[in-house]
Amino acid sequence: MFIAHCPESNTNLSSGVVTIRQYLKEGMYVGLGGGGEFFGKVGSFEAGYEMDAVVLEDKRLIHPQEMEVEQRLERMIYLADEREVYAKYVAGEKVSD
């Protein structure tokens, strides 16, 4: 079993502390999430890498003010549902829209 620990995400979500020591004692592989290197050639837009992605569209989530990308993404985390999923890609191949 592989576990990607994302400490910044856990902090932002207040989702608790991961028990890495216990996972390691149980023989699980643990790495830091965010760079794509933990799982090999996955998660990059560079040539030679496999890309998994979800393309989101937030035009349904109307807001009276202009927002930065980070603000829009944060809003989507709290308000979005399957209607905001524009497309899905697995290993670089489009699987739905």
Phi, psi and omega per residue, in radians:
M1 nan 2.419 3.096
F2 -1.974 2.401 3.129
I3 -2.188 2.232 3.037
A4 -1.818 1.997 3.133
H5 -1.634 2.222 -3.139
C6 -2.041 1.504 -3.040
P7 -1.062 -0.644 -3.142
E8 -1.143 -0.735 3.101
S9 -1.106 -0.781 3.120
N10 -1.038 -0.688 3.122
T11 -1.146 -0.822 -3.126
N12 -1.095 -0.622 -3.113
L13 -1.580 -0.113 -3.055
S14 0.901 0.783 -3.037
S15 -1.642 0.159 3.061
G16 1.800 -3.076 -3.099
V17 -1.873 2.327 3.132
V18 -1.381 2.505 -3.123
T19 -1.659 1.188 -3.060
I20 -1.026 -0.770 -3.122
R21 -0.983 -0.750 3.134
Q22 -1.141 -0.745 3.111
Y23 -1.043 -0.758 3.137
L24 -1.132 -0.706 3.100
K25 -1.061 -0.558 -3.141
E26 -1.482 0.078 3.076
G27 1.445 0.272 3.125
M28 -1.489 2.631 3.082
Y29 -1.578 2.254 -3.091
V30 -2.168 2.340 3.080
G31 -2.465 2.916 3.100
L32 -1.482 2.298 3.129
G33 -1.400 2.744 3.030
G34 2.130 -0.414 -3.065
G35 -1.885 -0.272 -3.124
G36 1.484 -0.358 -3.101
E37 -1.188 -0.499 -3.089
F38 -1.033 -0.665 -3.098
F39 -1.735 0.265 3.132
G40 1.574 -2.414 -3.073
K41 -1.587 1.100 -3.137
V42 -2.284 2.528 2.940
G43 1.543 0.461 3.129
S44 -2.344 2.678 3.080
F45 -1.541 0.054 -3.109
E46 -1.350 2.652 3.087
A47 -1.051 2.452 3.119
G48 1.580 -0.110 3.113
Y49 -1.819 2.669 3.012
E50 -1.602 2.417 -3.091
M51 -2.102 2.188 2.946
D52 -1.874 2.308 -3.094
A53 -2.660 2.644 2.974
V54 -2.088 2.154 3.135
V55 -1.669 2.181 -3.083
L56 -1.929 2.593 3.083
E57 -2.271 2.139 -3.037
D58 -1.860 0.294 -3.065
K59 -1.119 -0.385 3.095
R60 -1.247 -0.461 -3.088
L61 -1.546 1.299 -3.046
I62 -1.109 2.408 3.091
H63 -2.415 2.416 -3.059
P64 -1.242 -0.272 -3.106
Q65 -2.039 2.708 3.039
E66 -1.195 2.417 -3.136
M67 -2.226 2.630 3.033
E68 -1.271 2.844 -3.126
V69 -0.990 -0.765 -3.130
E70 -1.057 -0.705 3.125
Q71 -1.169 -0.689 3.118
R72 -1.128 -0.750 3.122
L73 -1.118 -0.760 3.109
E74 -1.031 -0.754 3.096
R75 -1.049 -0.707 3.141
M76 -1.148 -0.622 3.118
I77 -0.997 -0.681 -3.090
Y78 -1.567 -0.507 -2.977
L79 -1.986 -0.341 -3.003
A80 -1.338 2.756 2.986
D81 -2.463 -2.841 -3.048
E82 -1.073 -0.318 3.128
R83 -1.192 -0.362 3.129
E84 -1.543 -0.095 3.106
V85 -1.414 1.969 -3.102
Y86 -1.530 -0.691 3.140
A87 -2.833 2.785 3.084
K88 -2.273 2.447 3.111
Y89 -2.219 2.396 3.058
V90 -2.238 2.193 -3.096
A91 0.916 0.638 3.094
G92 1.442 -0.076 -3.122
E93 -1.799 2.298 3.109
K94 -1.187 2.190 -3.110
V95 -1.916 -0.293 3.085
S96 -2.884 2.845 3.014
D97 -2.657 nan nan
